[in-house]
Amino acid sequence: MENATGSKTLERGLELLELVASGYNRLDDVARLSGISRSSAHRMLSSLVAKKYLTLSVEHHYKLGVKLLELGSQAEASLDLPAEVQGMLQDISLKTRETCHLGVLDGTEVLYLAKSRGSRGVEMASRPGSRFQTQTTAMGKMLLSFEPRETALAQFDPERTVTEFSIKTAAEFEAELAQIRERGYALDKQENELGLICVAIAIRDRQGAPVASVSISAPSVYMTEERISELVELLNTYEPEFSRRLPPHFRDLWL
């Protein structure tokens, strides 16, 4: 009975932390939403303040405390984030049978950090550590679409076309980036490798800034407009989890 009571108290304490993290910072709101009495909520919140999991301002507003920051840093250091990201890419590959990549902008190129092979027997030229032109890859164009116009266009070189389907002019490239911004995803329609179409979305950090991109690549015969829409929807369901698993220094974990 004592263990059950202790577990219940722990669950309630964690629930209060989550409520404060969600922006409910007044005692009355926390008590109401948690469904416990005001006196019990006050007692638990006071204990969390004493242990530095929360702070209490002079306006009697609760905020997350420094102890959570310390624990978060320790948890982040103990996790094998590349392995976790690799596991997510493999999960997408299993669901789609297609090849998946995670990449970032690095100068005028897109740097591939992780890859999960598909199960269709089609081998791509990419591998972790590969670098490709931003202008011919879905991930590269996706990330460039967030850059200022002058910065993005400066990366386009009409002489660096890879296939007959590669974009040929700066005007076409600018129009492509505008379309990507409007629809929220980028396509590489055999622009980097013949016979392959790739679709990519951006991965954003906690402030909403794009920091990476994730893509799905498949033989063009499988990439109908309907399938592309389905893959975009699938990638968007994974985006919040990718975002949570990419801390500010995530590049250092691969590079």
CORLINFEN-V482026 format. One record per helix or strand. SS is the DSSP state (~ for helix, > for strand). FROM is the first residue (numbers start at 1). LEN is the number of residues. If there is no record, write none. Layout:
SS:FROM:LEN, SS:FROM:LEN
This chain:
~:2:20, ~:27:8, ~:38:13, >:54:3, >:62:3, ~:66:13, ~:81:16, >:99:8, >:109:8, >:131:3, ~:134:3, ~:138:7, ~:149:6, ~:170:14, >:186:4, >:196:9, >:210:10, ~:220:3, ~:225:20, ~:250:5
